[in-house]
């Protein structure tokens, strides 16, 4: 069985980006601090990975104010959901093909 590795997207090679996408795939939105706590990363590290996923249009941003404090929430886009699902399916096929 030939597996196409074209569905493995470079944007998901990082465990942090994979974590961001996984968290957003099962939650409608998550704010910055929730993602930071969930992934146990620094502000700067999370921000750089979020920026990379935003650049690919895999996640979107919603900014608002809560009690006069800025609140930034992230969500997975339709394109992001498709790319992430394709990535996961390909990984699953790779794993299944390795079984004796």
TIBA-424906 format. One line per field, with one value per residue: residue in one letter; x, y, z of N, C-alpha, C, CB in turn; residue number from 0. Coordinates in pm, whole numbers. Each point is the difference from the previous one (the first is absolute). Last residue first. Glycine has a CB too. Layout:
REM TIBA-424906
aa c(A | ...)
n.px c(X | ...)
n.py c(Y | ...)
n.pz c(Z | ...)
ca.px c(X | ...)
ca.py c(Y | ...)
ca.pz c(Z | ...)
c.px c(X | ...)
c.py c(Y | ...)
c.pz c(Z | ...)
cb.px c(X | ...)
cb.py c(Y | ...)
cb.pz c(Z | ...)
i c(NUM | ...)
REM end
This chain:
REM TIBA-424906
aa c(X | X | X | X | X | X | X | X | X | X | X | X | X | X | X | X | X | X | X | X | X | X | X | X | X | X | X | X | X | X | X | X | X | X | X | X | X | X | X | X | X | X | X | X | X | X | X | X | X | X | X | X | X | X | X | X | X | X | X | X | X | X | X | X | X | X | X | X | X | X | X | X | X | X | X | X | X | X | X | X | X | X | X | X | X | X | X | X | X | X | X | X | X | X | X | X | X | X | X | X)
n.px c(340 | -199 | 213 | -425 | -215 | 362 | -25 | -492 | 27 | 333 | -296 | -384 | 264 | 134 | -453 | -160 | 354 | -106 | -489 | 64 | 315 | -312 | -363 | 346 | -40 | 17 | 303 | -215 | 292 | -267 | 243 | -346 | -412 | -258 | 79 | 54 | 110 | 311 | -86 | 404 | -82 | 408 | 83 | 80 | 473 | 21 | -301 | 291 | 381 | -250 | -129 | 473 | 123 | -371 | 112 | 482 | -122 | -328 | 179 | -374 | -280 | -392 | -320 | 230 | 89 | -439 | -185 | 302 | -136 | -519 | -201 | -484 | -141 | 388 | 87 | 228 | 164 | 203 | 127 | 120 | 220 | 164 | 117 | 164 | 201 | 126 | 45 | -160 | -440 | 241 | 201 | -444 | 46 | -283 | 419 | 140 | -404 | 146 | -59 | -82)
n.py c(-554 | 544 | 334 | 27 | 111 | 335 | 135 | -41 | 232 | 306 | 15 | 35 | 321 | 225 | -62 | 132 | 352 | 92 | -55 | 227 | 318 | 34 | 19 | 142 | -129 | 520 | 251 | 439 | 397 | 314 | 465 | 148 | 270 | -448 | -103 | 274 | -393 | -153 | -486 | -167 | -493 | -379 | -62 | 400 | -31 | 443 | -166 | -401 | 328 | 309 | -391 | -144 | 477 | 30 | -450 | 140 | 459 | -192 | -581 | -473 | -261 | 65 | 82 | 392 | 159 | -169 | 187 | 394 | 20 | -314 | -397 | -4 | -511 | -445 | -361 | 296 | 345 | -388 | -226 | 439 | 112 | -472 | 13 | 453 | -204 | -410 | 199 | -265 | 185 | 299 | -362 | -389 | -500 | 10 | -53 | -406 | -321 | -536 | -389 | -490)
n.pz c(1184 | -105 | -286 | -235 | 436 | 74 | -481 | 18 | 441 | -199 | -400 | 313 | 275 | -426 | -181 | 454 | -7 | -479 | 111 | 440 | -216 | -379 | 342 | 481 | 562 | 292 | 366 | 268 | 210 | 341 | 137 | 457 | -17 | -27 | -529 | -475 | -417 | -387 | -202 | -334 | -264 | -95 | -499 | -251 | 153 | 221 | 352 | 17 | -14 | 301 | 269 | -37 | 96 | 341 | 180 | -9 | 141 | 329 | 41 | 45 | 276 | -285 | 381 | 194 | -468 | -152 | 422 | -49 | -488 | -6 | -374 | -268 | -29 | 77 | -329 | -331 | 305 | 246 | -426 | -200 | 435 | 44 | -475 | 89 | 411 | -244 | -558 | -386 | -69 | -308 | -264 | 7 | -189 | -406 | -249 | 206 | -208 | 129 | -386 | 263)
ca.px c(46 | -32 | 121 | 83 | -61 | 10 | 141 | 33 | -67 | 76 | 125 | -32 | -24 | 127 | 80 | -59 | 33 | 144 | 23 | -62 | 82 | 122 | -41 | -73 | 51 | -89 | 41 | -39 | 24 | -15 | -3 | 128 | 101 | 28 | -78 | 36 | -107 | 45 | -113 | 10 | -46 | -74 | -53 | -147 | -52 | 55 | -82 | -127 | 26 | 23 | -132 | -68 | 66 | -30 | -136 | -1 | 68 | -76 | 14 | 102 | 113 | 121 | -22 | -4 | 131 | 93 | -44 | 46 | 146 | 77 | 82 | 103 | -40 | -58 | -105 | -88 | -102 | -84 | -78 | -105 | -93 | -79 | -89 | -103 | -81 | -94 | 32 | 117 | -32 | -42 | 118 | 30 | 69 | -98 | -35 | 46 | 46 | -54 | 78 | -84)
ca.py c(-123 | -118 | -49 | -70 | -129 | -88 | -36 | -96 | -125 | -59 | -50 | -121 | -109 | -31 | -70 | -134 | -75 | -32 | -95 | -127 | -61 | -47 | -113 | 38 | -71 | -107 | -64 | -140 | -55 | -145 | -65 | -66 | 95 | 89 | -55 | 47 | 73 | 87 | 86 | 75 | 139 | 48 | -119 | 13 | -106 | 27 | 109 | -62 | -89 | 84 | 50 | -113 | -28 | 107 | -19 | -124 | 22 | 93 | 141 | 72 | 24 | -47 | -134 | -94 | 3 | -75 | -140 | -58 | -15 | 123 | 0 | 103 | 104 | 116 | -50 | -93 | 77 | 69 | -102 | -48 | 111 | 19 | -116 | 29 | 110 | -57 | 38 | -76 | -82 | 84 | 48 | 142 | 40 | 47 | 138 | 85 | 130 | 110 | 124 | 119)
ca.pz c(-66 | 80 | 66 | -101 | -36 | 117 | 19 | -106 | 35 | 111 | -58 | -77 | 94 | 65 | -102 | -16 | 120 | -4 | -109 | 38 | 105 | -67 | -83 | -121 | -117 | -47 | -124 | -12 | -133 | 1 | -132 | -28 | -45 | 115 | 110 | 133 | 67 | 109 | 37 | 125 | -6 | 117 | 65 | 8 | -86 | -133 | -57 | -38 | -113 | -118 | -41 | -65 | -128 | -97 | -50 | -75 | -128 | -84 | 34 | -75 | 90 | -68 | -53 | 113 | 64 | -86 | 6 | 127 | 2 | 10 | 121 | 12 | -95 | 68 | 91 | -72 | -70 | 98 | 71 | -91 | -23 | 123 | 3 | -100 | 54 | 98 | 138 | 43 | 117 | 113 | 73 | -18 | 123 | 99 | -34 | 109 | -47 | 81 | -13 | 0)
c.px c(-116 | 41 | -25 | 125 | 87 | -56 | 18 | 145 | 32 | -58 | 87 | 126 | -30 | -17 | 133 | 76 | -56 | 39 | 147 | 27 | -52 | 92 | 121 | -41 | -86 | 62 | -98 | 38 | -35 | 13 | -8 | -10 | 138 | 117 | 39 | -95 | 53 | -119 | 44 | -123 | 4 | -38 | -74 | -65 | -153 | -50 | 44 | -97 | -130 | 21 | 14 | -140 | -68 | 63 | -33 | -138 | -3 | 61 | -86 | 4 | 119 | 127 | 130 | -10 | 6 | 138 | 93 | -40 | 47 | 148 | 76 | 79 | 102 | -38 | -64 | -115 | -97 | -113 | -98 | -89 | -117 | -103 | -93 | -101 | -111 | -91 | -105 | 38 | 117 | -26 | -38 | 114 | 45 | 62 | -100 | -30 | 38 | 59 | -69 | 89)
c.py c(-85 | -125 | -125 | -60 | -78 | -138 | -99 | -47 | -110 | -135 | -64 | -62 | -131 | -121 | -47 | -83 | -143 | -87 | -43 | -107 | -136 | -71 | -61 | -127 | 40 | -63 | -111 | -51 | -147 | -50 | -151 | -67 | -61 | 93 | 80 | -62 | 52 | 76 | 82 | 87 | 62 | 145 | 35 | -126 | 6 | -102 | 29 | 102 | -66 | -86 | 82 | 39 | -116 | -29 | 102 | -23 | -123 | 12 | 85 | 145 | 61 | 15 | -59 | -144 | -100 | -10 | -87 | -146 | -72 | -33 | 131 | -24 | 112 | 104 | 111 | -47 | -89 | 76 | 66 | -104 | -48 | 110 | 10 | -113 | 35 | 110 | -57 | 31 | -84 | -80 | 83 | 44 | 145 | 33 | 59 | 147 | 87 | 130 | 111 | 125)
c.pz c(-51 | -75 | 84 | 62 | -99 | -33 | 115 | 12 | -103 | 39 | 107 | -59 | -72 | 93 | 58 | -103 | -9 | 119 | -3 | -106 | 40 | 100 | -70 | -76 | -120 | -124 | -34 | -137 | 1 | -143 | 15 | -137 | -26 | -29 | 123 | 101 | 133 | 57 | 120 | 18 | 138 | -21 | 129 | 58 | -12 | -101 | -144 | -59 | -49 | -125 | -128 | -48 | -74 | -136 | -108 | -62 | -88 | -139 | -95 | 44 | -75 | 84 | -58 | -48 | 115 | 65 | -84 | 15 | 126 | 16 | 4 | 128 | -5 | -104 | 84 | 88 | -77 | -68 | 98 | 68 | -85 | -15 | 121 | -7 | -99 | 57 | 95 | 145 | 48 | 126 | 123 | 90 | -18 | 135 | 101 | -25 | 119 | -51 | 78 | 0)
cb.px c(201 | -191 | 84 | -86 | -226 | -20 | 66 | -168 | -184 | 58 | -11 | -226 | -85 | 69 | -109 | -224 | 0 | 45 | -186 | -179 | 59 | -16 | -226 | 127 | 84 | -205 | 242 | -191 | 182 | -149 | 132 | 46 | -124 | -87 | -14 | 90 | -179 | 229 | -175 | 250 | -146 | 122 | 186 | 6 | 196 | 204 | -34 | 33 | 234 | 101 | -80 | 131 | 217 | -14 | -69 | 177 | 146 | -68 | 235 | -31 | -76 | -110 | -239 | -108 | 26 | -127 | -239 | -14 | 21 | -198 | 22 | -142 | -240 | 137 | 123 | 195 | 162 | 197 | 191 | 151 | 189 | 193 | 174 | 163 | 200 | 168 | 111 | 79 | -233 | -100 | 127 | -239 | 77 | -171 | 42 | 179 | -147 | -29 | 86 | -185)
cb.py c(3 | 120 | 233 | 157 | 101 | 199 | 225 | 110 | 131 | 230 | 178 | 95 | 166 | 244 | 139 | 96 | 214 | 216 | 106 | 124 | 227 | 188 | 105 | 222 | -196 | 118 | 55 | 34 | 168 | 7 | 190 | -38 | 170 | -176 | -235 | 218 | -143 | 22 | -166 | -1 | -55 | -162 | -133 | 154 | -142 | 102 | 100 | -171 | -43 | 177 | 3 | -158 | 85 | 164 | -91 | -94 | 164 | 126 | -41 | -155 | -192 | 60 | 62 | 177 | 242 | 77 | 73 | 225 | 209 | 120 | -254 | 168 | -56 | -44 | -215 | -73 | 189 | 20 | -163 | 44 | 169 | -79 | -142 | 136 | 89 | -180 | 212 | -2 | -6 | 157 | -1 | 40 | -240 | -138 | -52 | -166 | -17 | -151 | -71 | -125)
cb.pz c(145 | 111 | 4 | -175 | 40 | 154 | -89 | -151 | 112 | 84 | -177 | -53 | 165 | -13 | -181 | 61 | 135 | -121 | -133 | 126 | 81 | -168 | -34 | -15 | 142 | 93 | 45 | 162 | -45 | 206 | -96 | 248 | 128 | 154 | -103 | -93 | -112 | -105 | -89 | -15 | -197 | 151 | -99 | -198 | 67 | 106 | 231 | 180 | 89 | 147 | 241 | 146 | 96 | 188 | 223 | 152 | 113 | 205 | 88 | -195 | 143 | -214 | -50 | 141 | -64 | -203 | 34 | 102 | -136 | 102 | 1 | -128 | 41 | 211 | 9 | -140 | -17 | 152 | -24 | -195 | 17 | 131 | -118 | -131 | 127 | 57 | -82 | -236 | -81 | -164 | -217 | -60 | 50 | -117 | -243 | 47 | -204 | 203 | -229 | 123)
i c(99 | 98 | 97 | 96 | 95 | 94 | 93 | 92 | 91 | 90 | 89 | 88 | 87 | 86 | 85 | 84 | 83 | 82 | 81 | 80 | 79 | 78 | 77 | 76 | 75 | 74 | 73 | 72 | 71 | 70 | 69 | 68 | 67 | 66 | 65 | 64 | 63 | 62 | 61 | 60 | 59 | 58 | 57 | 56 | 55 | 54 | 53 | 52 | 51 | 50 | 49 | 48 | 47 | 46 | 45 | 44 | 43 | 42 | 41 | 40 | 39 | 38 | 37 | 36 | 35 | 34 | 33 | 32 | 31 | 30 | 29 | 28 | 27 | 26 | 25 | 24 | 23 | 22 | 21 | 20 | 19 | 18 | 17 | 16 | 15 | 14 | 13 | 12 | 11 | 10 | 9 | 8 | 7 | 6 | 5 | 4 | 3 | 2 | 1 | 0)
REM end
